[in-house]
């Protein structure tokens, strides 16, 4: 009998430790050591039924003596659950396991990880019968500190969310809210990870979560859900941040809801990022003056790394408003920030060509094309990327066709190769070039 085996082990241990019993501080130390030995021997032999009683005595006697009491105890209880056919007994074992995890947190901390493990074991042992309970445990683990969790638990958290909602436990908003929580947690963990294998694991979890989220993530669905919440609480800062974050992640920025939520967010908690978003959206709506004003606001507090794109947008706003000098100034500031990018020079070339009719040079503004070609060539000289070179060469080819004819230039005493200052707002010195 297994019971006889335990008694024999107890007897042997008593004989073995008798000469040194004085070393124990008290009777509890002796009981603890004896029962840890007894359950340990049975545990190593995978005699989990035999291990249970001495393990339980050890846990009750010295709960802070070793984390293994909890790690191995969980294994013992799950093995007893698997071998039991009694439904009531199985429920008792699950409850004991849940209490064991609580006790482990009490003595050894690690609440996020242990709570997630508790949720997973409850899910495995009781399935959908405990769906609400295990979902709430996953959610609790995430709220404690998601950065401490293995990414597999974050995936299980989102899987539990989807299952909970699809089984009628909550509405679809919960999936969207928890997607936001899960993706933020994974982004933070990924940013702190340098190991390539670990990164691959995280990317795989991200992909799995995206796949599960996609049936609930159309822009129409998101807008429909969040419009109701926004209309009910249009100045709720937490809600505004949630709406703008999720709509941006799912590329639903070209919506009235995103515009309204961002506008309110900027009014309540203005920042360079919200000002820049407002600039972008006003530009898309062809409100160029408002867009330029928001860019100016964004630039006042923006990081240097963000200013390049802001100056480009500022130039585009001024271009559309026919403020050519201001547009060129913005593009030049962008060029100063990123001197190896051809984009600002290409945009100045387009600006010169677009404004050629405002130039009074006796050639219907043809001299503007000389300046445009010059600056397009400047783009090539600073940026040899294939995309830039191809785009700049297209501009050069197009604008060269706008050069004045030789006879027109001759009538104005202009000779190919001679210096020429383009009049008006362009005001740059270039070289005469004609076509036959």
N, C-alpha and C positions, 0 to 999 in steps of 0.2 A: 504494500500500500504506500501511496505517496506520503500519507500522514506519518507513517512510521519512519520514512526517509527523513522527514523534517525533524522528528524527535531525535533521531540518531545524530543528525548534524548538530542539533542543539546541545546534546550531551557531549559530543566531541569538543565543541567550542567551549563549553563550560570547563571541561578538563584543561583545555589548552590555555585558557586565560586565567585560571584560578591563581597561579603563582603571582600574577601581576595585577590582581584585582585592586590592590591599593592605589594603583595609578589612576583609577577613575575618580573623578571629582565627586560623583554621587551615583545613586542607583540608576538614574535616567541615562547617564552616559553608558553604563553597562548594557541596559536594555537596548539603547540605540545601536550600539556597536554590534551586539548579538544579532539583532533582527536585520540590520543592514547586511551582515555577512550571510545570514540565512536566505534572504530574498535574492541576494546577489548570486549565490551559488545556483539557486533554482532558475534565475533569470538567464544565466549563462547557458544552462542546459535547455532553455526554452520551455521550462516547466512552469508556465505562467500561473496556473491554478495554485500550485504549491507556493509560488512567489507572493501571491496576493496578500495573505494574512500577515506574514512578517514585514512585508513592505508597508502595509497599512499601520502596523504598530510603530515602525520606524518613523513614518511620516507624522504620526500623532505625537511621538516622543521628542523628536528632534527635527522639526520642519525646516530649520535654517541650516542644517548641517551640510547639505550638498544639493546642487541643482539637479544632479542625476536622479534624486528621488522623484523629481517631477518629469524629467525626460523619460526615464525608464518606467515610471508609474503610468504615464500615458500609454506606453506600449502595452503594459500588462492589462490595463482596462480595455483597450481596444481589442486585444486578443480574447479576453473574456466575453466581450460583446459578440465577437464573431462566432465563438463556440457555443453561445447560449441560444436555446430555442424558445425560451420563455419571454414573451413580449413584455411583461411587467418588469422582469429582471433586466431586460435590455434597456428599458427606460431608466431604471435605477442606476445602471452602469454609466449611461450617458450623463445623467445629472452629476454623478460622482466625478466624472472626467471634467465637466464644466467647472465644478467647485475646485478641482485640482489646479486648473489654470488660474483661477482667481487667487488661490493660495500662493502659487508660484509668483504672481505679480506682487503680492504682498511682501514676500521675502526676498525676491531677487529682481524686482522691477521688470524692465524691458516690456512695458505695457503694450506698445504698438505691435511688436512682433508676436507676443504671446496672445494678444487678443485676436490677431489675424489667424494664428494657428488654431485657436479655439473655434473661430468661425468655420475654418476649413474642416475640422474634425466633426463639428456638428452637422455640416453640410454632407459629409461623407457617410455619417452614421444614420442620420434621420431624413436626409433628402428634403423633398418639398413639404413634408410634414412639419418641418421647422424652418421653412423658407423665410418668414418674417424675422425670426430670431437670428438666423445666420446672416441674413442681409444686414441687419442692424449692427451685428458684431463687426462685420467688414467695415461698415460706415464708421463705427467707433474707432477702429484701428486707424483708418485714414485720417480721422480728425485729430487723433492723438499726435501723430507725426508720420506722415506718409513717406518722408525721406528715409526713415529707418526700415522700411519694409522691403522684402524681396519683391522684385517687379512682378513675379508670378502672382503674388497676393493682390497686387493692384489690378491685374487682369481679372482675377477671380472676383474682386469687388465689383468691377463693371459688369461681368457676366451675371453676378447675383442681382445687380440693379435691373438689367434687362429682363431677367426671369421674373423678378418681383413685380415689375410693371406689367409684363405680358400676362401674368397670372391674376391681374386685377388689384394688386396691392397699392398702386399709386398711379397717377397719370403720367403721360409722356414727358412732362416737364422734368421729372426726376432723372430720367435718362440723360437729358440734355445737361442738367446741372451737374450730374456726376461725371459725365464725359469731361466737362470743364475741369473738375477736380482731379480726375485721373490723368488727363493730358498735362496739366500744370505740374503734377507730381513727377511724371515721367520726364518732362522737359528739365526739371531741376536735377533729377538724378543723372540724366544724360550729360548735362553740363558739368557735373562733378566727376564724371567717369572718364578715365584715360585708357583703360584696358580695352583693346579692340574686340576681344571675345565677349566681354560684358556689354560693350556697346551694341554688338550684333544681337545679343539677347534682348536688349531694351528695344531696339528697332523692330524686332519680331513681335514683341508685345504691343508696341504702338500700332503696327499694322493690323494685328488681331482686333484691337479695340476699335480702330477705324472701320474695319469690316463690320463689326457688330453694330456700330453707331450709324452706319450709312443709311439703313432703311428709315431712320428717324430724323435724318439730317438735311432734307431738302430745304432750300431757302423759304419756300412757301410754308412748310411746316413750322420752321423756326419762327418766322415772322408772325404766323397765326397765333402761336403759343405765347410769344413774348409781347405782342401788341396788346393783348388783354391785360397782362401784368403792368405794362408801361402806362396804359391809360388809367389804371387804378392807382398807380403810385409813380407819377412822372418825375418826381424829385427824390426818389429813393436812391441814395448814392450806391449802395451795394447792388441793387438791381441794375442801375445804369452801367456799372462796370461789368456786370455779368453779361448784359445784352451786347455791349460793344465788343467784349472779348470773344464771345461765342460766334457772333456774326462775322467778325473779322477772321477767325480761324476757319470758318466754313465758306469764306469768300462770298459773303452776302452783304457786302458793303454798299452796293448800289441799290439800296432800298430806303424808303422813306423812314422806316423805323430806325435804321442805323443812323441816319442823319439826325432825326429828332433826339435820339438817345445821346448821341455824341454832343449835340448842341447843349442839351441840359447838363450833361456831365461837365462840359467846359465852363458853363456858367457857375456851377456849384464848386467845382474843384479844377480851376484852369491850370494848364500845364503846357509846355512846348509841344508835347505829343498830341494833346487834344486840339490845340490851335492849328497844328499842321494838318490833322485830319479834317478839321473844318475847312481849311484852305483847299485841300484836295477835293472835297465834296462840292464846295462852291464853284470850283473851277469846272468840275464835270457838269454842273448845272448852268454853266456859262455866266456865272455871277462873278465876273473877273475883278471888279473893284473890291468886293467883299473878300474874295480869295486872297488878293494881294495884301489886304489889311491883316488877315489872319496869319499870313506868312511873316509879315513884319513882327507880329506879336510872338510867333513861335521862335523867331531868330534871337529874340532878346534873352532867352534863357536856355537855348538849345546847346547840346554838346557839339564840339567842333566836328566830330565825325558825322553828325546829322545835317550840318549846314549846307553841304554840297547840294543835296537833293532839294533843299528848301530854296536855295538861290536859283536853281534850274526852274522850279515851279514859279517862283517870283518873276523870272524873266518871261515865262510863257504867259503869265497873267498880264504883264505890261505889254507884251506883243499883241495880245488880243484886244487890249484897250488902246492900241495904236500909240503907246508911249514908248517909242523906239529907243530913245536915249536911255531911259530908265531900264528898259529890258537889256540893253547891251551892258550897262553897268552891273546888273545882276549876273549875267553870264560871265563877265570878267571876274567877278568875285568867286564864282564857282570854279573858274579856271585857275585862280590863285590857290584855291584849296586843293585841287586835284590837277596839278600841272601836266600829268601824263595822260589825261583823258582828252580825247578829241571832241567829245560831245559839245562842250560849250562853244568851241570854235565853229562847229557845223551849224549850231543854232544862230550864231552871229552872222554867218554867211547867209543863212535863210532870211535873217532879219534885214540885211542889206538889200537882198533881192526883193523882198516884200515891200520895202520902203522906197524903191527906186523912183516911183512916180512923184515923190515929194522932192526930188533933187532937180534943181534948175541948172543944168549944165549945157544946155543947147542941143542935147542929144537924147531928149526924153528920158533922162536919168540913166543912160547906158553906162556911165562911169561907175555907178553903184555895183555893176556886175564885175568890174575890175577888182573892186575892193572885196566883193563876195568870193571871187576865185582865190584871191590872196589868202583870205582867212581859212578857206577850205583846204588849201595847201598847208597852212599852218597846222590844221587838225591832223593831217597825215604825218607831218614832221614830228609831232609830239606823241602820236599814238599809232603804232604799227599793227594793231590788232586787225585781223581780216575784216571784221564787221565794220570797224571805223573806216578803214581804207576804202572798202567798197562803197560805203555810204558817201564819203567825201568825194570820191571820183565821180559818182553820179551827179553830185552838185556841180562839180567843175565842168562836166560835159554839158549840163543843162544851162549853166550861167554863161559859158563861153559862147553859146548861141545868141546871147543878148548883146554881145560886143557890137559897137557901131561899125558901119561899113567904111571902107577906106575913104571914099569920096566925101562922106559926111565929116569925117575927122579932118580931111584936107581942107574943107571949107572953114574949119575952125582953127586952122594952123596947128593941128595936132599931128605929131609924127610918132610912129611906133617906137617904143623904147624910151620916149621922153617922160620925164616926171610930171605927175598931175595930182593935184589935191582935189579930192571929191568935195564939192560944196555942200552946204547945209549941215544937217545934224550928223552926217557920217564923218565928214571932216578929216579923213585920213589921206595920207599921201600914197599914191600908187603909180603904176606905169601904164602908159597908153598902149592899147592893143586893139587891132582892128581885124575885120574879116572882109573878104572880097565880095 
